């Protein structure tokens, strides 16, 4: 009886999560939001493999082509009629805000069509056109079934076919300039800082390392780039440094006035006269 109970427990655990040979959790074999979230968190900090993908025009490229700057990765399937288009539209709004705040060339965006081979380059191009995505440094990519299966597993994205399409969580993966998974963002309409703050840090890790004045300027600009809850966007606010500059000027003139007043004081002038006699 105990043996049967133990086998049942092991089977139930194995149904929720499989394990690869290296002991790393594999994608859940039976989809559930809880298992999908747990799996996506398990890959944070891992290196992303150098997979070969096809852009929307069918031209091959490698994930490593994005090294040197942060990369945002989203997941869609092109036959999705509601959630994927709405999620992509919201992401486009967030990306537009962050490009305005951090610079259009400071990071890249990659949308993967995970329903291979049906999410072909032509279908990805049509999806991007229908969503009117024309922001710079944003590509819509596809791959063969084996590559896409390995890549989505590497990024912590799991999905399951259903009669309505696919069961999956809305996931945005942030990858750093060295190709490591930095964090995951969840939800169809996430709060902008949940993407903006880690992205700002990743951009800072790159741009503040530039030599000389450029690195210092980027450090000041990023320090002053803050989230404005009223407008729900990121703005560059230099008021801190302006206030410091004004304070220094006021202190300088105040000290100068004190020195002049001290020199013009009667006691000080009398002492100067005695010394000159």
C-alpha positions as CSV (number, residue, x, y, z in Angstrom):
1,X,0.0,0.0,0.0
2,X,2.8,2.4,0.9
3,X,4.6,1.5,-2.3
4,X,1.5,2.2,-4.4
5,X,1.1,5.6,-2.6
6,X,4.8,6.5,-3.2
7,X,4.5,5.6,-6.9
8,X,1.3,7.7,-7.2
9,X,3.1,10.7,-5.7
10,X,6.1,10.3,-7.9
11,X,3.8,10.0,-11.0
12,X,1.8,13.1,-10.0
13,X,5.0,15.2,-9.6
14,X,6.4,13.9,-12.8
15,X,3.2,14.8,-14.7
16,X,3.6,18.4,-13.6
17,X,7.4,18.7,-14.2
18,X,9.8,16.7,-16.2
19,X,13.6,16.9,-15.5
20,X,16.4,17.0,-18.0
21,X,19.6,15.0,-17.6
22,X,21.4,17.9,-16.0
23,X,18.8,18.1,-13.3
24,X,17.2,21.4,-14.6
25,X,13.5,21.6,-14.6
26,X,12.0,21.0,-18.1
27,X,8.8,22.4,-19.4
28,X,5.7,21.2,-17.6
29,X,4.1,18.2,-19.4
30,X,0.6,19.1,-18.2
31,X,0.0,22.8,-18.5
32,X,-1.1,24.9,-15.6
33,X,-0.5,28.6,-14.8
34,X,1.3,27.7,-11.6
35,X,3.6,25.2,-13.3
36,X,4.3,27.6,-16.2
37,X,5.2,30.4,-13.8
38,X,7.5,28.2,-11.7
39,X,9.2,26.9,-14.9
40,X,9.7,30.5,-16.2
41,X,11.3,31.6,-13.0
42,X,13.6,28.5,-13.0
43,X,15.5,29.7,-16.1
44,X,16.4,33.2,-14.8
45,X,20.2,33.6,-14.8
46,X,20.7,31.0,-17.5
47,X,22.6,31.5,-20.8
48,X,20.5,31.6,-24.0
49,X,21.7,29.2,-26.7
50,X,22.7,30.6,-30.1
51,X,19.7,29.5,-32.1
52,X,19.2,30.2,-35.8
53,X,15.9,31.9,-36.6
54,X,14.2,33.5,-39.7
55,X,13.1,37.1,-39.7
56,X,9.8,38.1,-41.3
57,X,11.4,38.2,-44.7
58,X,12.8,34.7,-44.4
59,X,16.4,35.8,-43.8
60,X,18.3,33.7,-41.2
61,X,19.9,35.3,-38.2
62,X,21.3,34.1,-34.9
63,X,20.3,35.1,-31.3
64,X,23.9,36.1,-30.7
65,X,23.4,38.9,-33.2
66,X,21.7,40.8,-30.4
67,X,24.7,40.6,-28.0
68,X,25.9,43.9,-26.7
69,X,22.5,45.4,-25.8
70,X,19.4,44.2,-23.9
71,X,16.8,42.2,-25.7
72,X,13.1,41.8,-25.0
73,X,11.4,38.6,-26.2
74,X,7.7,38.1,-26.5
75,X,5.7,35.0,-27.6
76,X,2.7,34.8,-30.0
77,X,1.0,32.5,-32.4
78,X,-0.3,34.1,-35.5
79,X,-3.7,32.4,-35.6
80,X,-4.5,33.9,-32.2
81,X,-7.4,36.4,-32.7
82,X,-7.6,38.2,-29.4
83,X,-5.0,37.8,-26.7
84,X,-1.8,37.8,-28.8
85,X,-2.8,40.9,-30.8
86,X,-3.9,42.8,-27.7
87,X,-0.7,41.8,-25.8
88,X,1.4,42.9,-28.8
89,X,-0.4,46.2,-29.0
90,X,0.1,46.9,-25.3
91,X,3.8,45.8,-25.6
92,X,4.2,48.2,-28.5
93,X,2.9,51.1,-26.3
94,X,5.4,50.2,-23.6
95,X,8.3,49.8,-26.0
96,X,7.5,53.2,-27.6
97,X,7.6,54.8,-24.1
98,X,10.9,53.2,-23.2
99,X,12.5,54.0,-26.6
100,X,11.6,57.6,-26.0
101,X,13.1,57.5,-22.5
102,X,16.2,55.4,-23.1
103,X,16.9,55.8,-26.9
104,X,15.5,53.7,-29.8
105,X,18.9,52.0,-30.3
106,X,19.5,51.1,-26.6
107,X,17.6,47.8,-26.7
108,X,16.0,45.4,-29.2
109,X,12.7,43.6,-29.3
110,X,12.1,40.1,-30.7
111,X,8.6,38.5,-31.1
112,X,8.7,34.7,-31.6
113,X,5.9,32.8,-33.3
114,X,6.0,29.5,-31.3
115,X,3.4,27.6,-33.4
116,X,6.0,26.1,-35.8
117,X,5.8,25.5,-38.7
118,X,2.6,27.4,-39.2
119,X,4.1,30.6,-37.9
120,X,6.2,31.0,-41.0
121,X,8.0,34.2,-42.0
122,X,5.1,35.2,-44.2
123,X,2.6,34.7,-41.4
124,X,4.9,36.7,-39.0
125,X,5.2,39.5,-41.5
126,X,1.4,39.6,-41.9
127,X,0.9,39.6,-38.1
128,X,3.3,42.5,-37.7
129,X,1.5,44.4,-40.5
130,X,-1.9,43.8,-39.0
131,X,-0.7,45.1,-35.6
132,X,0.9,48.1,-37.4
133,X,4.2,47.5,-35.6
134,X,6.8,49.7,-37.2
135,X,9.0,50.6,-34.3
136,X,12.8,50.4,-34.9
137,X,14.8,47.4,-33.7
138,X,11.7,45.1,-33.4
139,X,11.8,41.8,-35.4
140,X,9.2,39.1,-35.8
141,X,10.8,35.7,-36.1
142,X,10.1,32.1,-36.7
143,X,12.0,28.8,-36.8
144,X,11.5,25.1,-37.5
145,X,9.6,23.1,-34.9
146,X,12.6,21.6,-33.2
147,X,14.5,24.9,-32.9
148,X,11.4,26.7,-31.6
149,X,10.7,24.0,-29.1
150,X,14.2,24.2,-27.7
151,X,14.3,28.0,-27.7
152,X,11.0,28.4,-25.9
153,X,12.1,25.8,-23.3
154,X,15.4,27.7,-22.9
155,X,13.5,30.9,-22.3
156,X,11.1,29.4,-19.8
157,X,8.0,29.6,-22.0
158,X,5.6,26.7,-21.9
159,X,2.4,26.1,-23.8
160,X,-0.2,23.4,-24.6
161,X,-2.4,22.9,-27.5
162,X,-6.2,23.2,-26.9
163,X,-9.3,23.2,-29.0
164,X,-9.3,27.1,-28.7
165,X,-5.7,27.4,-29.8
166,X,-3.0,27.3,-27.1
167,X,-2.9,27.5,-23.3
168,X,0.0,29.7,-22.3
169,X,0.8,32.6,-19.9
170,X,1.6,36.0,-21.2
171,X,5.4,36.3,-20.8
172,X,8.0,38.9,-21.7
173,X,11.6,37.7,-21.2
174,X,14.4,40.2,-20.6
175,X,17.9,39.1,-21.8
176,X,21.0,41.1,-20.8
177,X,23.8,42.2,-23.2
178,X,25.7,39.0,-22.6
179,X,22.9,36.7,-23.5
180,X,21.7,35.7,-20.0
181,X,18.1,35.7,-18.9
182,X,17.8,38.6,-16.5
183,X,14.1,38.6,-15.5
184,X,10.5,37.7,-16.6
185,X,7.5,40.0,-16.9
186,X,4.0,38.6,-16.7
187,X,0.6,39.7,-17.8
188,X,-1.3,41.0,-20.8
189,X,-1.2,44.5,-19.4
190,X,1.7,44.7,-17.0
191,X,2.7,47.8,-15.0
192,X,5.2,49.7,-17.1
193,X,7.9,49.8,-14.2
194,X,7.9,46.0,-14.1
195,X,9.5,46.2,-17.6
196,X,11.0,49.7,-17.4
197,X,13.1,49.3,-14.2
198,X,15.0,46.1,-15.1
199,X,15.4,47.4,-18.7
200,X,16.8,50.7,-17.5
201,X,19.3,48.8,-15.3
202,X,20.4,46.6,-18.3
203,X,20.8,49.7,-20.5
204,X,22.8,51.4,-17.8
205,X,25.1,48.3,-17.5
206,X,26.0,48.9,-21.1
207,X,25.9,52.7,-21.6
208,X,27.5,53.8,-18.4
209,X,30.6,51.8,-19.3
210,X,31.4,54.1,-22.3
211,X,34.7,56.0,-21.7
212,X,34.9,59.7,-20.8
213,X,32.2,62.2,-21.0
214,X,29.8,59.9,-22.9
215,X,29.7,57.4,-20.0
216,X,29.2,60.2,-17.4
217,X,26.5,61.8,-19.5
218,X,24.7,58.5,-19.8
219,X,25.0,57.9,-16.1
220,X,23.4,61.3,-15.3
221,X,20.7,60.8,-18.0
222,X,19.7,57.3,-16.7
223,X,19.7,58.6,-13.1
224,X,17.3,61.3,-14.0
225,X,15.0,59.0,-16.0
226,X,12.2,58.2,-13.7
227,X,8.6,56.8,-13.8
228,X,5.9,59.5,-13.7
229,X,2.8,57.9,-12.1
230,X,0.6,60.8,-13.3
231,X,1.4,60.3,-17.0
232,X,2.3,56.6,-16.6
233,X,5.4,57.1,-18.7
234,X,9.1,57.5,-18.1
235,X,10.4,61.1,-18.2
236,X,13.9,62.6,-17.9
237,X,13.9,65.0,-14.9
238,X,17.1,67.0,-14.3
239,X,15.6,69.0,-11.4
240,X,17.9,67.2,-8.9
241,X,21.0,68.4,-10.6
242,X,19.6,71.8,-11.4
243,X,18.7,72.2,-7.7
244,X,22.3,71.1,-6.8
245,X,23.8,73.6,-9.2
246,X,21.6,76.4,-7.9
247,X,22.5,75.5,-4.3
248,X,26.2,75.5,-5.1
249,X,25.9,79.0,-6.7
250,X,23.9,80.3,-3.7
251,X,26.4,78.9,-1.2
252,X,29.3,80.4,-3.2
253,X,27.7,83.9,-3.2
254,X,26.8,83.6,0.5
255,X,30.4,82.6,1.4
256,X,31.7,85.5,-0.7
257,X,29.3,87.9,1.1
258,X,30.4,86.7,4.5
259,X,34.1,87.1,3.6
260,X,33.5,90.6,2.3
261,X,31.4,91.5,5.4
262,X,34.1,90.2,7.6
263,X,36.8,92.2,5.8
264,X,34.7,95.4,6.0
265,X,33.9,95.0,9.7
266,X,35.3,97.9,11.9
267,X,37.4,95.6,14.2
268,X,39.0,93.9,11.2
269,X,39.8,97.3,9.6
270,X,41.3,98.6,12.9
271,X,43.6,95.5,13.1
272,X,44.7,96.0,9.5
273,X,45.5,99.7,10.3
274,X,47.6,98.7,13.3
275,X,49.5,96.2,11.2
276,X,50.2,98.8,8.6
277,X,51.7,101.3,11.1
